[in-house]
Amino acid sequence: MNGEELQELLSRYVEHRKLLGYRQTHSGTLARFVHDFVHDRPGESIKTADVLEWITRVRRAPPSQSAMLSILRGFLIFVKAVDRETSVPGPHLLSTPRRNPPYILSTEQLQSILSLATKARPRGGLRSSTYVAMLGLLASSGLRVGEALHLRAVDVHLEEEPPHVVVRETKFKKSRIVALHPTTADHLRQYAVRRGHKCHARRAPMFFVTDWGQPLDHDSLGRWFARATAKLGLHLPDGRRPTLHSLRHSFAVHRLTRWYEDGASAAELAPTLSVYLGHVSPRESYWYISATPELLGSASDRFRVFAALGD
């Protein structure tokens, strides 16, 4: 296969992914691979050894190598439909990184973090109220950090029944309505009142903003969160500390644990949690079941009851 044919297939593949609704086309990575392969082996069909050599020629962490292999496999499956001599590498030829268990924050730890947020400086400014409202929303709704940061004021409906936010076209280009707990809605109303007293903030299109009406910055919030959790001494035995994303993990695990403790069917309710979290399928939500000993214990207790009924 010559270079022009491979370039044409790449263009068709990227367009195909766009039409299927994928946000990530990986066009940059694929273009670099095609360019290098055409330069090194003009007119040849792509072989597994070529793919592995290209991925590993630059020093990369195992997670990056595994991700690149996955990206190239999708493209090569597409190419193989035209050029039968093309090889598609197996999915496990490069080591797949072990996914570390998430840091699950207890209710007491969450309360301690929110308490520190009330003291965020400068005093009298909007920052402390913004941090409390943002962190409380993340912990009680399971929103992704980016979803909360990009909420527009017109998408926050606190006076409707039930109060809710509209999350628009985030990951996987999915929009959804996320209902809010009454206590969460109350705290967001208090924040909205304070926000309304700041002339720059109340005119801003985004809901979570600074005193000057600028959108709340992810990096600034992340740095504050890291300092706060360090001050509280929160870390796992291996030294890992919680991150902002830990709030989403914690919400999912606490919700699943409560269902198990209440005797509800987690299997039947998992699709509901999946939709609420914005997952593509319940499979992503089931991963949380292995997150904590308490959740595993609750699941085991339910299974013992099920087994006893079977006997």
C-alpha positions as CSV (number, residue, x, y, z in Angstrom):
1,M,0.0,0.0,0.0
2,N,1.5,3.3,-1.0
3,G,1.6,6.5,1.1
4,E,-1.3,8.2,-0.7
5,E,-3.6,5.3,-0.1
6,L,-2.7,5.1,3.5
7,Q,-3.3,8.8,4.0
8,E,-6.6,8.5,2.2
9,L,-7.7,5.7,4.6
10,L,-6.6,7.8,7.6
11,S,-8.8,10.7,6.4
12,R,-11.7,8.3,5.9
13,Y,-11.2,6.7,9.4
14,V,-11.1,10.1,11.2
15,E,-14.2,11.2,9.4
16,H,-15.9,7.9,10.2
17,R,-15.2,8.4,14.0
18,K,-16.6,11.9,13.8
19,L,-19.8,10.6,12.2
20,L,-20.1,8.0,14.9
21,G,-20.0,10.8,17.5
22,Y,-16.6,10.2,19.0
23,R,-15.1,13.3,20.5
24,Q,-11.6,12.0,20.3
25,T,-10.5,11.1,16.7
26,H,-6.8,10.7,17.7
27,S,-5.9,12.2,14.4
28,G,-2.6,13.6,15.6
29,T,-1.3,10.3,16.9
30,L,-2.5,8.4,13.8
31,A,-1.0,11.1,11.4
32,R,2.4,10.8,13.1
33,F,2.3,7.0,12.8
34,V,1.3,7.1,9.1
35,H,4.0,9.7,8.3
36,D,6.7,7.7,10.0
37,F,5.6,4.4,8.5
38,V,5.4,5.7,5.0
39,H,8.9,7.2,5.4
40,D,10.4,4.1,6.9
41,R,8.6,1.4,4.8
42,P,7.2,2.9,1.7
43,G,4.8,0.6,-0.3
44,E,4.7,-2.1,2.4
45,S,1.8,-3.4,4.5
46,I,1.8,-2.6,8.2
47,K,3.0,-5.5,10.4
48,T,2.7,-6.0,14.2
49,A,6.4,-5.5,14.6
50,D,6.2,-2.1,12.9
51,V,3.5,-1.0,15.3
52,L,5.3,-2.1,18.5
53,E,8.6,-0.6,17.3
54,W,7.0,2.7,16.6
55,I,5.2,2.8,20.0
56,T,8.4,1.9,22.0
57,R,11.0,3.9,20.0
58,V,10.2,6.8,22.3
59,R,10.4,6.4,26.0
60,R,6.8,6.4,27.3
61,A,5.1,5.3,30.5
62,P,3.2,1.9,30.3
63,P,-0.2,3.6,30.4
64,S,0.7,5.8,27.4
65,Q,2.0,2.8,25.4
66,S,-1.1,0.8,26.2
67,A,-3.3,3.7,25.1
68,M,-1.4,4.2,21.8
69,L,-1.7,0.5,21.0
70,S,-5.5,0.7,21.5
71,I,-5.6,3.8,19.2
72,L,-3.6,2.1,16.5
73,R,-5.5,-1.1,16.7
74,G,-8.8,0.7,15.8
75,F,-7.2,2.3,12.8
76,L,-5.5,-0.9,11.6
77,I,-8.8,-2.9,11.8
78,F,-10.1,-0.2,9.4
79,V,-7.1,-0.5,7.1
80,K,-7.2,-4.3,7.1
81,A,-10.7,-4.2,5.4
82,V,-8.9,-2.7,2.4
83,D,-5.4,-4.3,2.6
84,R,-5.6,-7.9,3.8
85,E,-1.9,-8.1,4.4
86,T,-2.2,-5.5,7.2
87,S,-1.6,-7.0,10.7
88,V,-3.7,-6.0,13.7
89,P,-1.7,-6.4,16.9
90,G,-3.3,-8.2,19.8
91,P,-4.7,-6.0,22.6
92,H,-2.3,-7.3,25.3
93,L,1.0,-7.3,23.5
94,L,2.0,-4.4,25.7
95,S,1.6,-4.5,29.5
96,T,-1.7,-3.0,30.6
97,P,-1.3,-0.7,33.6
98,R,-2.9,-1.9,36.8
99,R,-5.7,0.5,37.8
100,N,-5.2,1.7,41.3
101,P,-8.1,1.6,43.6
102,P,-9.7,5.1,44.0
103,Y,-9.3,7.1,47.2
104,I,-12.7,7.0,48.8
105,L,-13.4,9.8,51.2
106,S,-15.5,9.2,54.3
107,T,-18.3,11.5,55.4
108,E,-16.1,12.9,58.1
109,Q,-13.3,13.6,55.8
110,L,-15.6,15.4,53.3
111,Q,-16.9,17.5,56.1
112,S,-13.4,18.4,57.2
113,I,-12.5,19.5,53.6
114,L,-15.6,21.6,53.3
115,S,-14.8,23.2,56.7
116,L,-11.4,24.3,55.4
117,A,-13.1,25.6,52.2
118,T,-15.1,28.0,54.3
119,K,-11.8,29.6,55.4
120,A,-10.4,30.0,51.9
121,R,-8.9,33.5,51.4
122,P,-9.3,36.3,50.6
123,R,-11.8,36.9,53.4
124,G,-15.0,38.6,52.3
125,G,-14.4,37.4,48.7
126,L,-16.4,34.9,46.7
127,R,-13.8,32.2,46.7
128,S,-14.7,30.4,49.9
129,S,-18.4,30.3,48.9
130,T,-17.5,29.1,45.4
131,Y,-15.2,26.3,46.8
132,V,-17.8,25.1,49.3
133,A,-20.6,25.1,46.7
134,M,-18.4,23.4,44.0
135,L,-17.0,20.7,46.3
136,G,-20.4,20.0,47.9
137,L,-21.9,19.6,44.4
138,L,-19.2,17.2,43.4
139,A,-19.5,15.1,46.5
140,S,-23.3,14.9,46.5
141,S,-23.9,14.5,42.8
142,G,-20.9,12.6,41.3
143,L,-20.4,15.2,38.5
144,R,-17.1,15.2,36.7
145,V,-15.0,18.2,37.7
146,G,-15.1,19.5,34.2
147,E,-18.9,19.2,34.0
148,A,-19.3,21.2,37.2
149,L,-16.8,23.9,36.1
150,H,-18.6,24.3,32.8
151,L,-22.1,24.7,34.2
152,R,-23.7,27.8,32.9
153,A,-26.0,29.8,35.1
154,V,-28.9,29.1,32.8
155,D,-28.4,25.4,33.3
156,V,-28.7,25.5,37.1
157,H,-32.4,25.2,38.0
158,L,-32.7,25.5,41.8
159,E,-36.3,26.7,42.0
160,E,-37.8,23.8,40.0
161,E,-39.1,20.6,41.4
162,P,-36.9,18.7,41.7
163,P,-34.0,21.1,41.6
164,H,-31.5,20.0,39.0
165,V,-28.7,21.0,36.7
166,V,-28.4,20.3,33.0
167,V,-25.1,18.9,31.9
168,R,-24.6,19.6,28.3
169,E,-22.5,17.5,25.8
170,T,-19.6,16.5,28.0
171,K,-17.7,13.2,27.8
172,F,-19.1,11.0,24.9
173,K,-21.1,14.0,23.8
174,K,-23.9,13.1,26.2
175,S,-26.2,15.6,27.8
176,R,-28.2,14.7,30.9
177,I,-30.3,16.1,33.8
178,V,-28.8,15.6,37.2
179,A,-31.3,15.9,40.1
180,L,-29.9,17.5,43.3
181,H,-30.5,16.6,46.9
182,P,-32.5,19.3,48.8
183,T,-29.5,20.1,51.0
184,T,-27.3,20.5,48.0
185,A,-29.8,22.8,46.3
186,D,-30.0,24.9,49.5
187,H,-26.2,25.4,49.6
188,L,-26.2,26.3,45.9
189,R,-29.0,28.8,46.5
190,Q,-26.9,30.4,49.2
191,Y,-24.0,30.6,46.8
192,A,-26.2,32.1,44.1
193,V,-27.2,34.8,46.5
194,R,-23.6,35.7,47.3
195,R,-22.7,35.5,43.6
196,G,-25.6,37.9,42.9
197,H,-24.0,40.5,45.3
198,K,-20.9,40.7,43.1
199,C,-21.5,42.9,40.1
200,H,-19.0,41.1,37.8
201,A,-20.0,37.6,39.0
202,R,-23.7,38.1,38.5
203,R,-23.3,39.1,34.9
204,A,-21.0,36.1,34.1
205,P,-22.5,33.3,32.0
206,M,-20.8,30.5,34.0
207,F,-22.2,29.5,37.4
208,F,-19.0,29.0,39.3
209,V,-16.9,32.2,39.0
210,T,-14.5,34.4,40.7
211,D,-15.2,37.9,42.2
212,W,-14.3,39.3,38.7
213,G,-16.7,37.0,36.9
214,Q,-14.0,34.8,35.5
215,P,-14.7,31.0,35.3
216,L,-13.4,29.0,38.2
217,D,-10.0,27.6,37.3
218,H,-9.5,23.9,37.5
219,D,-5.8,24.1,38.3
220,S,-6.3,26.7,41.1
221,L,-9.0,24.6,42.6
222,G,-6.9,21.4,42.3
223,R,-3.9,23.1,44.0
224,W,-6.1,24.3,46.9
225,F,-7.6,20.8,47.3
226,A,-4.1,19.2,47.4
227,R,-3.0,21.6,50.1
228,A,-6.2,21.1,52.1
229,T,-6.0,17.3,52.0
230,A,-2.3,17.5,52.9
231,K,-3.1,19.7,55.8
232,L,-5.7,17.2,57.0
233,G,-3.1,14.3,56.6
234,L,-5.3,12.4,54.1
235,H,-3.3,9.7,52.3
236,L,-3.3,6.0,51.6
237,P,-0.6,3.7,53.0
238,D,1.2,3.9,49.6
239,G,1.3,7.7,49.9
240,R,-1.4,8.5,47.4
241,R,-3.6,11.4,48.3
242,P,-7.1,12.2,47.2
243,T,-7.8,14.3,44.1
244,L,-10.8,16.2,43.0
245,H,-11.9,13.1,41.0
246,S,-12.0,11.2,44.3
247,L,-15.2,13.1,45.1
248,R,-16.9,11.4,42.1
249,H,-15.5,8.0,43.1
250,S,-16.7,8.6,46.7
251,F,-20.2,9.5,45.6
252,A,-20.6,6.3,43.5
253,V,-19.2,4.0,46.2
254,H,-21.3,5.5,49.0
255,R,-24.4,5.2,46.8
256,L,-23.8,1.6,46.0
257,T,-23.0,0.8,49.7
258,R,-26.2,2.4,50.8
259,W,-28.2,0.3,48.3
260,Y,-26.6,-2.8,49.6
261,E,-27.2,-1.9,53.2
262,D,-30.8,-1.0,52.5
263,G,-31.4,-4.4,50.8
264,A,-32.0,-2.8,47.4
265,S,-30.9,-4.6,44.2
266,A,-27.7,-3.0,43.1
267,A,-27.9,-5.0,39.8
268,E,-31.3,-3.4,39.0
269,L,-30.3,0.0,40.1
270,A,-26.8,0.1,38.5
271,P,-28.1,1.3,35.1
272,T,-29.8,4.2,37.0
273,L,-26.4,5.1,38.6
274,S,-24.7,4.7,35.2
275,V,-27.1,7.2,33.6
276,Y,-26.8,9.6,36.5
277,L,-23.0,9.5,36.3
278,G,-22.9,9.9,32.6
279,H,-21.4,6.5,31.9
280,V,-21.8,4.8,28.5
281,S,-22.9,1.6,30.2
282,P,-23.3,0.0,33.7
283,R,-20.0,-1.8,33.2
284,E,-18.1,1.4,34.1
285,S,-20.2,1.8,37.3
286,Y,-19.7,-1.8,38.3
287,W,-16.0,-1.2,38.7
288,Y,-16.7,0.8,41.8
289,I,-17.9,-2.3,43.6
290,S,-14.2,-3.4,44.2
291,A,-13.3,0.0,45.6
292,T,-13.7,-0.5,49.4
293,P,-13.7,-3.3,51.9
294,E,-17.1,-2.0,53.2
295,L,-18.7,-2.2,49.8
296,L,-17.2,-5.6,49.1
297,G,-18.5,-6.7,52.5
298,S,-22.0,-5.5,51.8
299,A,-22.0,-7.2,48.5
300,S,-20.8,-10.4,50.1
301,D,-23.5,-10.3,52.8
302,R,-26.1,-9.9,50.0
303,F,-24.7,-12.9,48.2
304,R,-24.7,-15.0,51.3
305,V,-28.4,-14.2,51.8
306,F,-29.0,-15.1,48.1
307,A,-27.1,-18.4,48.5
308,A,-29.1,-19.3,51.6
309,L,-32.4,-18.7,49.8
310,G,-31.1,-20.9,47.0
311,D,-30.4,-23.8,49.4
